[in-house]
Each structure stands twice: as C-alpha cells, then as structure tokens.
Amino acid sequence: MHYPGAIDACRLPGPNAQAQLAPATVEIPPDSVKTAEPRVIPDDHASDGNEVTTCRRLFARDLGGGKPDLQDYRLVTIAVVRFTQSDADEAATKATQLMTDALGDHSGVRLATGVGDEAGFSEQWAAVRTGNVVLGLAIADGGTEAALIPAATLDSVQAVVTDMTGTLQRDYQG
C-alpha cells in the first residue's frame, strides 16, 4: 500500500470515535483549556522526507445535559506521518523503521509540559503502520477530577485505530 497525497488527520476518526475514546464527555473547542502537550510517537519523529499532520480534539466531562466541566478534560491527539519518497518500497521501509524506533524509544513514561494547575495527568497511546504511513493516537486526561471520565478501554482504542486505518486505506490510497 502506498499513500501518495497529503492526509488530513482530522478526517480519519469515524462517527463513533468520541463514544469509544471519550465517553461521558462533551466536545469543546481545542483552545478552551490550557492542556498538557502529549507526546504522540509519530509527531516526535518528524524529519526531512516525511510529512506530519496532527489533529487535536478536546473533550470535557459532561456535568449533565451537555454542560461541560472545563476543569476535567480529555485530549485526543492523532498524528500521521507520511513518508514522501517516490519509491514505495523505500517509503514503506522508512515507515517500518519509524515504528521500530518509536516503539523501542517508548518507555511507558510520559512527561507532561505546560500543565498549569491540573492535579493529574494520564495518557494512553497506540500506533499502527500501513504502507508509507505511521498513524499515532494519544489520549491524555487532565484536571482536578479527570479520573471521573471513564477510561477508554484497550478494545475501544484498537477499534478506533482500526477504523482510522480503514478510512486511510479507503480515502487516501494511491
């Protein structure tokens, strides 16, 4: 598989992504809250010869009736790295190398920067490679009672990543 054109990371999640990744929340504008900057594996490895696109969606805990609690949030970040070499095999090899390097570099410890006064921060992440593209997803919770936002299960994260990969293959494959 080869993806020759630019990829819009915000168009990859399906309609059920919010219910799976951020249940019991309300989507709010991304600049509503000063959030931590999560590391997304592909985003951390941007370099010459690849193109990185990201999409950040912010969800606040639903206090009931769609009223957001801006003190407790979940940030969902999608990063897509597309290797731009014209040789499809070379581009796929570089994407494979990024996955290997990124997974090898990942120690399970996340450093949050620019968090402000939030009391807690936790994160889950997932990454997948298809052809010359590496797709990463990070879920970060922050706030005083962010633990009240139900955690996304491994099955839900995998379902959303699988769905995004399907959209990528359907809409962007050359």
Contacts in CASP RR format, 6 or more apart in sequence:
PFRMAT RR
TARGET T0000
AUTHOR 0000-0000-0000
METHOD contacts of the structure
MODEL  1
MHYPGAIDACRLPGPNAQAQLAPATVEIPPDSVKTAEPRVIPDDHASDGN
EVTTCRRLFARDLGGGKPDLQDYRLVTIAVVRFTQSDADEAATKATQLMT
DALGDHSGVRLATGVGDEAGFSEQWAAVRTGNVVLGLAIADGGTEAALIP
AATLDSVQAVVTDMTGTLQRDYQG
1 92 0 8 1.000
1 130 0 8 1.000
1 131 0 8 1.000
1 132 0 8 1.000
1 169 0 8 1.000
1 173 0 8 1.000
2 88 0 8 1.000
2 91 0 8 1.000
2 92 0 8 1.000
2 131 0 8 1.000
2 132 0 8 1.000
2 173 0 8 1.000
2 174 0 8 1.000
3 82 0 8 1.000
3 130 0 8 1.000
3 131 0 8 1.000
3 132 0 8 1.000
3 133 0 8 1.000
3 168 0 8 1.000
3 172 0 8 1.000
3 173 0 8 1.000
3 174 0 8 1.000
4 174 0 8 1.000
5 82 0 8 1.000
5 172 0 8 1.000
5 174 0 8 1.000
6 51 0 8 1.000
6 53 0 8 1.000
6 82 0 8 1.000
7 51 0 8 1.000
7 53 0 8 1.000
7 80 0 8 1.000
7 82 0 8 1.000
7 133 0 8 1.000
7 168 0 8 1.000
7 172 0 8 1.000
8 53 0 8 1.000
8 55 0 8 1.000
9 53 0 8 1.000
9 54 0 8 1.000
9 55 0 8 1.000
9 78 0 8 1.000
9 79 0 8 1.000
9 80 0 8 1.000
10 55 0 8 1.000
10 57 0 8 1.000
10 78 0 8 1.000
11 167 0 8 1.000
11 171 0 8 1.000
12 55 0 8 1.000
12 78 0 8 1.000
12 80 0 8 1.000
12 135 0 8 1.000
12 164 0 8 1.000
12 167 0 8 1.000
12 168 0 8 1.000
13 55 0 8 1.000
13 57 0 8 1.000
13 78 0 8 1.000
13 160 0 8 1.000
13 163 0 8 1.000
13 164 0 8 1.000
13 167 0 8 1.000
14 160 0 8 1.000
14 163 0 8 1.000
14 164 0 8 1.000
14 167 0 8 1.000
16 160 0 8 1.000
16 163 0 8 1.000
17 76 0 8 1.000
17 160 0 8 1.000
17 163 0 8 1.000
18 25 0 8 1.000
18 27 0 8 1.000
18 57 0 8 1.000
18 59 0 8 1.000
20 152 0 8 1.000
20 156 0 8 1.000
20 157 0 8 1.000
20 159 0 8 1.000
20 160 0 8 1.000
21 74 0 8 1.000
21 76 0 8 1.000
21 139 0 8 1.000
21 152 0 8 1.000
21 156 0 8 1.000
21 157 0 8 1.000
21 160 0 8 1.000
22 59 0 8 1.000
22 74 0 8 1.000
22 76 0 8 1.000
22 139 0 8 1.000
22 149 0 8 1.000
22 152 0 8 1.000
23 149 0 8 1.000
23 150 0 8 1.000
23 152 0 8 1.000
24 61 0 8 1.000
24 62 0 8 1.000
24 149 0 8 1.000
24 150 0 8 1.000
25 59 0 8 1.000
25 60 0 8 1.000
25 61 0 8 1.000
25 62 0 8 1.000
25 68 0 8 1.000
25 74 0 8 1.000
25 149 0 8 1.000
26 59 0 8 1.000
26 60 0 8 1.000
26 61 0 8 1.000
26 62 0 8 1.000
26 66 0 8 1.000
26 67 0 8 1.000
26 68 0 8 1.000
27 57 0 8 1.000
27 58 0 8 1.000
27 59 0 8 1.000
28 58 0 8 1.000
28 59 0 8 1.000
28 60 0 8 1.000
28 68 0 8 1.000
28 70 0 8 1.000
28 73 0 8 1.000
29 58 0 8 1.000
30 56 0 8 1.000
30 57 0 8 1.000
30 58 0 8 1.000
32 58 0 8 1.000
32 60 0 8 1.000
32 68 0 8 1.000
32 70 0 8 1.000
33 58 0 8 1.000
33 60 0 8 1.000
33 70 0 8 1.000
33 73 0 8 1.000
34 114 0 8 1.000
34 116 0 8 1.000
35 58 0 8 1.000
35 73 0 8 1.000
35 75 0 8 1.000
35 115 0 8 1.000
35 140 0 8 1.000
35 142 0 8 1.000
36 75 0 8 1.000
36 112 0 8 1.000
36 113 0 8 1.000
36 114 0 8 1.000
36 115 0 8 1.000
36 118 0 8 1.000
36 121 0 8 1.000
36 140 0 8 1.000
36 142 0 8 1.000
37 112 0 8 1.000
37 113 0 8 1.000
37 114 0 8 1.000
38 75 0 8 1.000
38 77 0 8 1.000
38 110 0 8 1.000
38 112 0 8 1.000
38 123 0 8 1.000
38 125 0 8 1.000
38 138 0 8 1.000
38 140 0 8 1.000
39 110 0 8 1.000
39 111 0 8 1.000
39 138 0 8 1.000
40 54 0 8 1.000
40 77 0 8 1.000
40 78 0 8 1.000
40 79 0 8 1.000
40 125 0 8 1.000
40 136 0 8 1.000
40 137 0 8 1.000
40 138 0 8 1.000
41 79 0 8 1.000
41 102 0 8 1.000
41 103 0 8 1.000
41 105 0 8 1.000
41 106 0 8 1.000
41 125 0 8 1.000
41 127 0 8 1.000
41 134 0 8 1.000
41 136 0 8 1.000
41 138 0 8 1.000
42 52 0 8 1.000
42 79 0 8 1.000
42 80 0 8 1.000
42 81 0 8 1.000
42 98 0 8 1.000
42 102 0 8 1.000
42 127 0 8 1.000
42 134 0 8 1.000
42 135 0 8 1.000
42 136 0 8 1.000
43 52 0 8 1.000
43 54 0 8 1.000
43 77 0 8 1.000
43 79 0 8 1.000
43 81 0 8 1.000
44 102 0 8 1.000
45 81 0 8 1.000
45 98 0 8 1.000
45 101 0 8 1.000
45 102 0 8 1.000
46 52 0 8 1.000
46 81 0 8 1.000
49 83 0 8 1.000
49 84 0 8 1.000
49 85 0 8 1.000
49 94 0 8 1.000
50 81 0 8 1.000
50 82 0 8 1.000
50 83 0 8 1.000
50 84 0 8 1.000
50 94 0 8 1.000
50 98 0 8 1.000
51 81 0 8 1.000
51 82 0 8 1.000
51 84 0 8 1.000
52 79 0 8 1.000
52 80 0 8 1.000
52 81 0 8 1.000
52 82 0 8 1.000
53 79 0 8 1.000
53 80 0 8 1.000
53 82 0 8 1.000
54 77 0 8 1.000
54 78 0 8 1.000
54 79 0 8 1.000
54 80 0 8 1.000
55 77 0 8 1.000
55 78 0 8 1.000
56 75 0 8 1.000
56 76 0 8 1.000
56 77 0 8 1.000
56 78 0 8 1.000
57 75 0 8 1.000
57 76 0 8 1.000
57 77 0 8 1.000
58 73 0 8 1.000
58 74 0 8 1.000
58 75 0 8 1.000
58 76 0 8 1.000
59 73 0 8 1.000
59 74 0 8 1.000
59 75 0 8 1.000
59 76 0 8 1.000
59 149 0 8 1.000
60 68 0 8 1.000
60 69 0 8 1.000
60 70 0 8 1.000
60 72 0 8 1.000
60 73 0 8 1.000
60 74 0 8 1.000
61 68 0 8 1.000
61 69 0 8 1.000
61 71 0 8 1.000
61 72 0 8 1.000
61 73 0 8 1.000
61 145 0 8 1.000
61 146 0 8 1.000
61 148 0 8 1.000
61 149 0 8 1.000
62 68 0 8 1.000
62 69 0 8 1.000
63 69 0 8 1.000
69 145 0 8 1.000
71 143 0 8 1.000
71 144 0 8 1.000
71 145 0 8 1.000
72 141 0 8 1.000
72 142 0 8 1.000
72 143 0 8 1.000
72 144 0 8 1.000
72 145 0 8 1.000
72 146 0 8 1.000
72 148 0 8 1.000
72 149 0 8 1.000
73 141 0 8 1.000
73 142 0 8 1.000
73 143 0 8 1.000
73 146 0 8 1.000
73 149 0 8 1.000
74 139 0 8 1.000
74 140 0 8 1.000
74 141 0 8 1.000
74 142 0 8 1.000
74 146 0 8 1.000
74 149 0 8 1.000
75 138 0 8 1.000
75 139 0 8 1.000
75 140 0 8 1.000
75 141 0 8 1.000
75 142 0 8 1.000
76 137 0 8 1.000
76 138 0 8 1.000
76 139 0 8 1.000
77 137 0 8 1.000
77 138 0 8 1.000
77 139 0 8 1.000
77 140 0 8 1.000
78 135 0 8 1.000
78 136 0 8 1.000
78 137 0 8 1.000
78 164 0 8 1.000
79 135 0 8 1.000
79 136 0 8 1.000
79 137 0 8 1.000
79 138 0 8 1.000
80 133 0 8 1.000
80 134 0 8 1.000
80 135 0 8 1.000
80 136 0 8 1.000
80 168 0 8 1.000
81 95 0 8 1.000
81 98 0 8 1.000
81 133 0 8 1.000
81 134 0 8 1.000
82 132 0 8 1.000
82 133 0 8 1.000
83 91 0 8 1.000
83 92 0 8 1.000
83 94 0 8 1.000
83 95 0 8 1.000
83 98 0 8 1.000
83 132 0 8 1.000
83 133 0 8 1.000
84 91 0 8 1.000
84 132 0 8 1.000
85 91 0 8 1.000
85 94 0 8 1.000
85 132 0 8 1.000
88 131 0 8 1.000
88 132 0 8 1.000
91 131 0 8 1.000
91 132 0 8 1.000
92 131 0 8 1.000
92 132 0 8 1.000
94 132 0 8 1.000
95 129 0 8 1.000
95 131 0 8 1.000
95 132 0 8 1.000
95 133 0 8 1.000
95 134 0 8 1.000
96 129 0 8 1.000
98 129 0 8 1.000
98 134 0 8 1.000
99 127 0 8 1.000
99 129 0 8 1.000
99 134 0 8 1.000
102 127 0 8 1.000
102 134 0 8 1.000
103 127 0 8 1.000
106 125 0 8 1.000
110 121 0 8 1.000
110 123 0 8 1.000
110 140 0 8 1.000
112 121 0 8 1.000
112 140 0 8 1.000
115 121 0 8 1.000
115 142 0 8 1.000
118 142 0 8 1.000
118 143 0 8 1.000
118 144 0 8 1.000
118 146 0 8 1.000
119 142 0 8 1.000
119 143 0 8 1.000
119 144 0 8 1.000
120 141 0 8 1.000
120 142 0 8 1.000
120 143 0 8 1.000
120 144 0 8 1.000
120 146 0 8 1.000
121 140 0 8 1.000
121 141 0 8 1.000
121 142 0 8 1.000
121 143 0 8 1.000
122 140 0 8 1.000
122 141 0 8 1.000
122 142 0 8 1.000
122 146 0 8 1.000
123 138 0 8 1.000
123 139 0 8 1.000
123 140 0 8 1.000
123 141 0 8 1.000
124 138 0 8 1.000
124 139 0 8 1.000
124 151 0 8 1.000
124 152 0 8 1.000
124 157 0 8 1.000
125 136 0 8 1.000
125 137 0 8 1.000
125 138 0 8 1.000
125 139 0 8 1.000
126 136 0 8 1.000
126 137 0 8 1.000
126 157 0 8 1.000
126 158 0 8 1.000
126 161 0 8 1.000
127 134 0 8 1.000
127 135 0 8 1.000
127 136 0 8 1.000
127 137 0 8 1.000
128 134 0 8 1.000
128 135 0 8 1.000
128 136 0 8 1.000
128 161 0 8 1.000
128 165 0 8 1.000
129 135 0 8 1.000
130 165 0 8 1.000
130 168 0 8 1.000
130 169 0 8 1.000
133 168 0 8 1.000
133 172 0 8 1.000
135 161 0 8 1.000
135 164 0 8 1.000
135 165 0 8 1.000
135 168 0 8 1.000
136 161 0 8 1.000
137 157 0 8 1.000
137 160 0 8 1.000
137 161 0 8 1.000
137 164 0 8 1.000
139 152 0 8 1.000
139 157 0 8 1.000
141 147 0 8 1.000
141 149 0 8 1.000
141 151 0 8 1.000
END
